[in-house]
Amino acid sequence: MAVTSRVGADQSSKIKEIGNEMKATVTVEEWVALFREVGLSDAQMESWHAKFEARHPEAHEGFLRWLGVPSEKIAAIRAKSR
C-alpha cells in the first residue's frame, strides 16, 4: 500500500512539473474548438472537467497549466469542477 501511495505521489509531482514547464502548443481556444468539432456542448465540457478533477486533480491542474491558463482562472475552473 505504501508503495502505491508513493508511486501516485511521484506521478502527481511529475505531471505538475510537466504542466509548469511545457510550453503550450495548443491554446485554450484551439482545445475548445476541438471539443466542439467532436460535438461537445458547454455542459459536456463542464462534465469532462468535473470528471478529470475528481479522478486526477493534479493532472487536471497540470493540463490547464500546459494550456497556459492563468493561475486565478485555474483555481476558478477547478473549484467549479468539484
Backbone atoms as SQL, in Angstrom:
CREATE TABLE atoms (id INTEGER PRIMARY KEY, chain TEXT, resi INTEGER, resn TEXT, atom TEXT, x REAL, y REAL, z REAL);
INSERT INTO atoms VALUES
  (1, 'A', 1, 'MET', 'N', 0.825, -1.196, 0.000),
  (2, 'A', 1, 'MET', 'CA', 0.000, 0.000, 0.000),
  (3, 'A', 1, 'MET', 'C', 0.861, 1.250, 0.000),
  (4, 'A', 2, 'ALA', 'N', 1.910, 1.269, 0.804),
  (5, 'A', 2, 'ALA', 'CA', 2.784, 2.436, 0.857),
  (6, 'A', 2, 'ALA', 'C', 3.473, 2.662, -0.482),
  (7, 'A', 3, 'VAL', 'N', 3.811, 1.580, -1.165),
  (8, 'A', 3, 'VAL', 'CA', 4.458, 1.708, -2.470),
  (9, 'A', 3, 'VAL', 'C', 3.505, 2.364, -3.465),
  (10, 'A', 4, 'THR', 'N', 2.250, 1.935, -3.467),
  (11, 'A', 4, 'THR', 'CA', 1.258, 2.507, -4.367),
  (12, 'A', 4, 'THR', 'C', 1.080, 3.998, -4.092),
  (13, 'A', 5, 'SER', 'N', 1.004, 4.367, -2.827),
  (14, 'A', 5, 'SER', 'CA', 0.850, 5.772, -2.478),
  (15, 'A', 5, 'SER', 'C', 2.047, 6.579, -2.940),
  (16, 'A', 6, 'ARG', 'N', 3.236, 6.023, -2.805),
  (17, 'A', 6, 'ARG', 'CA', 4.452, 6.724, -3.209),
  (18, 'A', 6, 'ARG', 'C', 4.486, 6.902, -4.723),
  (19, 'A', 7, 'VAL', 'N', 4.125, 5.881, -5.453),
  (20, 'A', 7, 'VAL', 'CA', 4.087, 5.985, -6.915),
  (21, 'A', 7, 'VAL', 'C', 3.089, 7.050, -7.325),
  (22, 'A', 8, 'GLY', 'N', 1.933, 7.056, -6.704),
  (23, 'A', 8, 'GLY', 'CA', 0.924, 8.053, -7.021),
  (24, 'A', 8, 'GLY', 'C', 1.423, 9.463, -6.764),
  (25, 'A', 9, 'ALA', 'N', 2.104, 9.657, -5.644),
  (26, 'A', 9, 'ALA', 'CA', 2.648, 10.975, -5.314),
  (27, 'A', 9, 'ALA', 'C', 3.717, 11.378, -6.313),
  (28, 'A', 10, 'ASP', 'N', 4.577, 10.435, -6.686),
  (29, 'A', 10, 'ASP', 'CA', 5.622, 10.719, -7.675),
  (30, 'A', 10, 'ASP', 'C', 5.013, 11.100, -9.016),
  (31, 'A', 11, 'GLN', 'N', 3.995, 10.369, -9.435),
  (32, 'A', 11, 'GLN', 'CA', 3.342, 10.658, -10.718),
  (33, 'A', 11, 'GLN', 'C', 2.680, 12.020, -10.687),
  (34, 'A', 12, 'SER', 'N', 2.003, 12.333, -9.604),
  (35, 'A', 12, 'SER', 'CA', 1.339, 13.629, -9.489),
  (36, 'A', 12, 'SER', 'C', 2.350, 14.761, -9.546),
  (37, 'A', 13, 'SER', 'N', 3.461, 14.579, -8.877),
  (38, 'A', 13, 'SER', 'CA', 4.510, 15.594, -8.875),
  (39, 'A', 13, 'SER', 'C', 5.078, 15.802, -10.272),
  (40, 'A', 14, 'LYS', 'N', 5.309, 14.705, -10.978),
  (41, 'A', 14, 'LYS', 'CA', 5.842, 14.795, -12.339),
  (42, 'A', 14, 'LYS', 'C', 4.857, 15.477, -13.278),
  (43, 'A', 15, 'ILE', 'N', 3.593, 15.143, -13.153),
  (44, 'A', 15, 'ILE', 'CA', 2.562, 15.753, -14.003),
  (45, 'A', 15, 'ILE', 'C', 2.511, 17.253, -13.756),
  (46, 'A', 16, 'LYS', 'N', 2.583, 17.646, -12.492),
  (47, 'A', 16, 'LYS', 'CA', 2.545, 19.067, -12.170),
  (48, 'A', 16, 'LYS', 'C', 3.769, 19.775, -12.757),
  (49, 'A', 17, 'GLU', 'N', 4.936, 19.156, -12.647),
  (50, 'A', 17, 'GLU', 'CA', 6.151, 19.740, -13.213),
  (51, 'A', 17, 'GLU', 'C', 6.025, 19.896, -14.723),
  (52, 'A', 18, 'ILE', 'N', 5.506, 18.888, -15.386),
  (53, 'A', 18, 'ILE', 'CA', 5.339, 18.956, -16.838),
  (54, 'A', 18, 'ILE', 'C', 4.407, 20.104, -17.192),
  (55, 'A', 19, 'GLY', 'N', 3.300, 20.225, -16.477),
  (56, 'A', 19, 'GLY', 'CA', 2.365, 21.311, -16.734),
  (57, 'A', 19, 'GLY', 'C', 2.994, 22.673, -16.541),
  (58, 'A', 20, 'ASN', 'N', 3.898, 22.785, -15.573),
  (59, 'A', 20, 'ASN', 'CA', 4.561, 24.054, -15.312),
  (60, 'A', 20, 'ASN', 'C', 5.659, 24.350, -16.322),
  (61, 'A', 21, 'GLU', 'N', 6.322, 23.329, -16.843),
  (62, 'A', 21, 'GLU', 'CA', 7.495, 23.517, -17.686),
  (63, 'A', 21, 'GLU', 'C', 7.219, 23.473, -19.185),
  (64, 'A', 22, 'MET', 'N', 6.214, 22.726, -19.601),
  (65, 'A', 22, 'MET', 'CA', 5.950, 22.591, -21.032),
  (66, 'A', 22, 'MET', 'C', 5.442, 23.895, -21.614),
  (67, 'A', 23, 'LYS', 'N', 5.916, 24.221, -22.770),
  (68, 'A', 23, 'LYS', 'CA', 5.373, 25.364, -23.483),
  (69, 'A', 23, 'LYS', 'C', 4.051, 24.908, -24.104),
  (70, 'A', 24, 'ALA', 'N', 3.033, 25.718, -23.936),
  (71, 'A', 24, 'ALA', 'CA', 1.729, 25.369, -24.506),
  (72, 'A', 24, 'ALA', 'C', 1.834, 25.344, -26.023),
  (73, 'A', 25, 'THR', 'N', 1.475, 24.231, -26.595),
  (74, 'A', 25, 'THR', 'CA', 1.483, 24.112, -28.048),
  (75, 'A', 25, 'THR', 'C', 0.070, 24.127, -28.595),
  (76, 'A', 26, 'VAL', 'N', -0.898, 24.101, -27.700),
  (77, 'A', 26, 'VAL', 'CA', -2.304, 24.181, -28.063),
  (78, 'A', 26, 'VAL', 'C', -2.916, 25.250, -27.163),
  (79, 'A', 27, 'THR', 'N', -3.629, 26.177, -27.750),
  (80, 'A', 27, 'THR', 'CA', -4.270, 27.214, -26.941),
  (81, 'A', 27, 'THR', 'C', -5.596, 26.705, -26.397),
  (82, 'A', 28, 'VAL', 'N', -6.112, 27.418, -25.430),
  (83, 'A', 28, 'VAL', 'CA', -7.435, 27.086, -24.881),
  (84, 'A', 28, 'VAL', 'C', -8.470, 27.127, -25.999),
  (85, 'A', 29, 'GLU', 'N', -8.384, 28.150, -26.823),
  (86, 'A', 29, 'GLU', 'CA', -9.351, 28.296, -27.910),
  (87, 'A', 29, 'GLU', 'C', -9.280, 27.115, -28.882),
  (88, 'A', 30, 'GLU', 'N', -8.077, 26.656, -29.170),
  (89, 'A', 30, 'GLU', 'CA', -7.919, 25.502, -30.068),
  (90, 'A', 30, 'GLU', 'C', -8.475, 24.237, -29.427),
  (91, 'A', 31, 'TRP', 'N', -8.253, 24.083, -28.123),
  (92, 'A', 31, 'TRP', 'CA', -8.751, 22.903, -27.411),
  (93, 'A', 31, 'TRP', 'C', -10.276, 22.902, -27.405),
  (94, 'A', 32, 'VAL', 'N', -10.869, 24.062, -27.106),
  (95, 'A', 32, 'VAL', 'CA', -12.336, 24.181, -27.099),
  (96, 'A', 32, 'VAL', 'C', -12.888, 23.904, -28.495),
  (97, 'A', 33, 'ALA', 'N', -12.217, 24.434, -29.523),
  (98, 'A', 33, 'ALA', 'CA', -12.654, 24.186, -30.901),
  (99, 'A', 33, 'ALA', 'C', -12.634, 22.692, -31.208),
  (100, 'A', 34, 'LEU', 'N', -11.618, 21.998, -30.725),
  (101, 'A', 34, 'LEU', 'CA', -11.530, 20.548, -30.922),
  (102, 'A', 34, 'LEU', 'C', -12.705, 19.841, -30.242),
  (103, 'A', 35, 'PHE', 'N', -12.995, 20.233, -29.004),
  (104, 'A', 35, 'PHE', 'CA', -14.143, 19.657, -28.302),
  (105, 'A', 35, 'PHE', 'C', -15.440, 19.931, -29.073),
  (106, 'A', 36, 'ARG', 'N', -15.583, 21.125, -29.577),
  (107, 'A', 36, 'ARG', 'CA', -16.791, 21.469, -30.339),
  (108, 'A', 36, 'ARG', 'C', -16.881, 20.634, -31.619),
  (109, 'A', 37, 'GLU', 'N', -15.746, 20.425, -32.286),
  (110, 'A', 37, 'GLU', 'CA', -15.729, 19.613, -33.516),
  (111, 'A', 37, 'GLU', 'C', -16.221, 18.195, -33.276),
  (112, 'A', 38, 'VAL', 'N', -15.964, 17.652, -32.087),
  (113, 'A', 38, 'VAL', 'CA', -16.427, 16.294, -31.803),
  (114, 'A', 38, 'VAL', 'C', -17.824, 16.294, -31.189),
  (115, 'A', 39, 'GLY', 'N', -18.424, 17.496, -31.117),
  (116, 'A', 39, 'GLY', 'CA', -19.815, 17.579, -30.713),
  (117, 'A', 39, 'GLY', 'C', -20.081, 17.844, -29.247),
  (118, 'A', 40, 'LEU', 'N', -19.069, 18.265, -28.496),
  (119, 'A', 40, 'LEU', 'CA', -19.301, 18.522, -27.076),
  (120, 'A', 40, 'LEU', 'C', -19.971, 19.880, -26.866),
  (121, 'A', 41, 'SER', 'N', -20.983, 19.890, -26.020),
  (122, 'A', 41, 'SER', 'CA', -21.666, 21.128, -25.631),
  (123, 'A', 41, 'SER', 'C', -20.937, 21.731, -24.432),
  (124, 'A', 42, 'ASP', 'N', -21.330, 22.925, -24.028),
  (125, 'A', 42, 'ASP', 'CA', -20.750, 23.536, -22.831),
  (126, 'A', 42, 'ASP', 'C', -20.967, 22.631, -21.619),
  (127, 'A', 43, 'ALA', 'N', -22.156, 22.078, -21.487),
  (128, 'A', 43, 'ALA', 'CA', -22.461, 21.199, -20.357),
  (129, 'A', 43, 'ALA', 'C', -21.574, 19.954, -20.370),
  (130, 'A', 44, 'GLN', 'N', -21.335, 19.394, -21.546),
  (131, 'A', 44, 'GLN', 'CA', -20.475, 18.216, -21.646),
  (132, 'A', 44, 'GLN', 'C', -19.019, 18.555, -21.319),
  (133, 'A', 45, 'MET', 'N', -18.577, 19.740, -21.731),
  (134, 'A', 45, 'MET', 'CA', -17.213, 20.160, -21.390),
  (135, 'A', 45, 'MET', 'C', -17.071, 20.349, -19.881),
  (136, 'A', 46, 'GLU', 'N', -18.096, 20.911, -19.252),
  (137, 'A', 46, 'GLU', 'CA', -18.074, 21.066, -17.800),
  (138, 'A', 46, 'GLU', 'C', -18.043, 19.701, -17.120),
  (139, 'A', 47, 'SER', 'N', -18.785, 18.745, -17.657),
  (140, 'A', 47, 'SER', 'CA', -18.773, 17.382, -17.125),
  (141, 'A', 47, 'SER', 'C', -17.392, 16.759, -17.273),
  (142, 'A', 48, 'TRP', 'N', -16.749, 16.988, -18.420),
  (143, 'A', 48, 'TRP', 'CA', -15.390, 16.482, -18.659),
  (144, 'A', 48, 'TRP', 'C', -14.434, 17.025, -17.606),
  (145, 'A', 49, 'HIS', 'N', -14.499, 18.344, -17.354),
  (146, 'A', 49, 'HIS', 'CA', -13.643, 18.954, -16.324),
  (147, 'A', 49, 'HIS', 'C', -13.920, 18.343, -14.959),
  (148, 'A', 50, 'ALA', 'N', -15.202, 18.145, -14.633),
  (149, 'A', 50, 'ALA', 'CA', -15.569, 17.593, -13.324),
  (150, 'A', 50, 'ALA', 'C', -15.018, 16.181, -13.149),
  (151, 'A', 51, 'LYS', 'N', -15.106, 15.364, -14.192),
  (152, 'A', 51, 'LYS', 'CA', -14.583, 14.004, -14.116),
  (153, 'A', 51, 'LYS', 'C', -13.058, 14.011, -14.009),
  (154, 'A', 52, 'PHE', 'N', -12.398, 14.867, -14.776),
  (155, 'A', 52, 'PHE', 'CA', -10.947, 14.991, -14.738),
  (156, 'A', 52, 'PHE', 'C', -10.515, 15.425, -13.338),
  (157, 'A', 53, 'GLU', 'N', -11.180, 16.428, -12.788),
  (158, 'A', 53, 'GLU', 'CA', -10.852, 16.937, -11.453),
  (159, 'A', 53, 'GLU', 'C', -11.075, 15.876, -10.388),
  (160, 'A', 54, 'ALA', 'N', -12.176, 15.137, -10.480),
  (161, 'A', 54, 'ALA', 'CA', -12.486, 14.114, -9.476),
  (162, 'A', 54, 'ALA', 'C', -11.497, 12.951, -9.509),
  (163, 'A', 55, 'ARG', 'N', -11.135, 12.524, -10.700),
  (164, 'A', 55, 'ARG', 'CA', -10.259, 11.350, -10.840),
  (165, 'A', 55, 'ARG', 'C', -8.778, 11.667, -10.757),
  (166, 'A', 56, 'HIS', 'N', -8.385, 12.817, -11.291),
  (167, 'A', 56, 'HIS', 'CA', -6.965, 13.156, -11.391),
  (168, 'A', 56, 'HIS', 'C', -6.759, 14.655, -11.164),
  (169, 'A', 57, 'PRO', 'N', -6.984, 15.142, -9.940),
  (170, 'A', 57, 'PRO', 'CA', -6.940, 16.587, -9.701),
  (171, 'A', 57, 'PRO', 'C', -5.606, 17.247, -10.058),
  (172, 'A', 58, 'GLU', 'N', -4.506, 16.621, -9.722),
  (173, 'A', 58, 'GLU', 'CA', -3.200, 17.223, -10.024),
  (174, 'A', 58, 'GLU', 'C', -2.938, 17.235, -11.528),
  (175, 'A', 59, 'ALA', 'N', -3.342, 16.185, -12.206),
  (176, 'A', 59, 'ALA', 'CA', -3.166, 16.131, -13.658),
  (177, 'A', 59, 'ALA', 'C', -4.065, 17.167, -14.336),
  (178, 'A', 60, 'HIS', 'N', -5.252, 17.366, -13.797),
  (179, 'A', 60, 'HIS', 'CA', -6.163, 18.380, -14.330),
  (180, 'A', 60, 'HIS', 'C', -5.507, 19.757, -14.234),
  (181, 'A', 61, 'GLU', 'N', -4.935, 20.042, -13.076),
  (182, 'A', 61, 'GLU', 'CA', -4.240, 21.320, -12.904),
  (183, 'A', 61, 'GLU', 'C', -3.063, 21.435, -13.876),
  (184, 'A', 62, 'GLY', 'N', -2.284, 20.362, -13.997),
  (185, 'A', 62, 'GLY', 'CA', -1.149, 20.371, -14.915),
  (186, 'A', 62, 'GLY', 'C', -1.583, 20.593, -16.355),
  (187, 'A', 63, 'PHE', 'N', -2.684, 19.982, -16.744),
  (188, 'A', 63, 'PHE', 'CA', -3.224, 20.154, -18.087),
  (189, 'A', 63, 'PHE', 'C', -3.603, 21.616, -18.335),
  (190, 'A', 64, 'LEU', 'N', -4.281, 22.213, -17.369),
  (191, 'A', 64, 'LEU', 'CA', -4.684, 23.614, -17.512),
  (192, 'A', 64, 'LEU', 'C', -3.463, 24.529, -17.588),
  (193, 'A', 65, 'ARG', 'N', -2.443, 24.206, -16.809),
  (194, 'A', 65, 'ARG', 'CA', -1.194, 24.983, -16.881),
  (195, 'A', 65, 'ARG', 'C', -0.554, 24.823, -18.259),
  (196, 'A', 66, 'TRP', 'N', -0.564, 23.605, -18.779),
  (197, 'A', 66, 'TRP', 'CA', 0.003, 23.330, -20.103),
  (198, 'A', 66, 'TRP', 'C', -0.686, 24.168, -21.174),
  (199, 'A', 67, 'LEU', 'N', -1.983, 24.362, -21.006),
  (200, 'A', 67, 'LEU', 'CA', -2.731, 25.188, -21.955),
  (201, 'A', 67, 'LEU', 'C', -2.430, 26.678, -21.794),
  (202, 'A', 68, 'GLY', 'N', -1.733, 27.018, -20.726),
  (203, 'A', 68, 'GLY', 'CA', -1.404, 28.418, -20.499),
  (204, 'A', 68, 'GLY', 'C', -2.475, 29.206, -19.769),
  (205, 'A', 69, 'VAL', 'N', -3.363, 28.496, -19.084),
  (206, 'A', 69, 'VAL', 'CA', -4.427, 29.160, -18.333),
  (207, 'A', 69, 'VAL', 'C', -3.801, 29.827, -17.102),
  (208, 'A', 70, 'PRO', 'N', -4.135, 31.096, -16.838),
  (209, 'A', 70, 'PRO', 'CA', -3.593, 31.788, -15.665),
  (210, 'A', 70, 'PRO', 'C', -4.029, 31.113, -14.356),
  (211, 'A', 71, 'SER', 'N', -3.204, 31.239, -13.335),
  (212, 'A', 71, 'SER', 'CA', -3.452, 30.588, -12.039),
  (213, 'A', 71, 'SER', 'C', -4.825, 30.897, -11.462),
  (214, 'A', 72, 'GLU', 'N', -5.243, 32.163, -11.551),
  (215, 'A', 72, 'GLU', 'CA', -6.544, 32.545, -10.987),
  (216, 'A', 72, 'GLU', 'C', -7.684, 31.817, -11.695),
  (217, 'A', 73, 'LYS', 'N', -7.569, 31.694, -13.003),
  (218, 'A', 73, 'LYS', 'CA', -8.614, 31.012, -13.768),
  (219, 'A', 73, 'LYS', 'C', -8.577, 29.507, -13.494),
  (220, 'A', 74, 'ILE', 'N', -7.372, 28.945, -13.323),
  (221, 'A', 74, 'ILE', 'CA', -7.256, 27.524, -12.976),
  (222, 'A', 74, 'ILE', 'C', -7.999, 27.258, -11.670),
  (223, 'A', 75, 'ALA', 'N', -7.778, 28.116, -10.675),
  (224, 'A', 75, 'ALA', 'CA', -8.449, 27.934, -9.382),
  (225, 'A', 75, 'ALA', 'C', -9.963, 27.977, -9.563),
  (226, 'A', 76, 'ALA', 'N', -10.451, 28.890, -10.398),
  (227, 'A', 76, 'ALA', 'CA', -11.897, 29.003, -10.627),
  (228, 'A', 76, 'ALA', 'C', -12.447, 27.775, -11.350),
  (229, 'A', 77, 'ILE', 'N', -11.734, 27.307, -12.355),
  (230, 'A', 77, 'ILE', 'CA', -12.174, 26.120, -13.106),
  (231, 'A', 77, 'ILE', 'C', -12.210, 24.903, -12.195),
  (232, 'A', 78, 'ARG', 'N', -11.165, 24.744, -11.401),
  (233, 'A', 78, 'ARG', 'CA', -11.104, 23.583, -10.505),
  (234, 'A', 78, 'ARG', 'C', -12.200, 23.650, -9.450),
  (235, 'A', 79, 'ALA', 'N', -12.443, 24.834, -8.895),
  (236, 'A', 79, 'ALA', 'CA', -13.494, 24.976, -7.877),
  (237, 'A', 79, 'ALA', 'C', -14.866, 24.658, -8.465),
  (238, 'A', 80, 'LYS', 'N', -15.119, 25.143, -9.675),
  (239, 'A', 80, 'LYS', 'CA', -16.395, 24.881, -10.340),
  (240, 'A', 80, 'LYS', 'C', -16.553, 23.400, -10.683),
  (241, 'A', 81, 'SER', 'N', -15.440, 22.722, -10.869),
  (242, 'A', 81, 'SER', 'CA', -15.454, 21.313, -11.280),
  (243, 'A', 81, 'SER', 'C', -15.642, 20.361, -10.108),
  (244, 'A', 82, 'ARG', 'N', -15.597, 20.868, -8.902),
  (245, 'A', 82, 'ARG', 'CA', -15.721, 19.998, -7.718),
  (246, 'A', 82, 'ARG', 'C', -17.155, 19.796, -7.318);
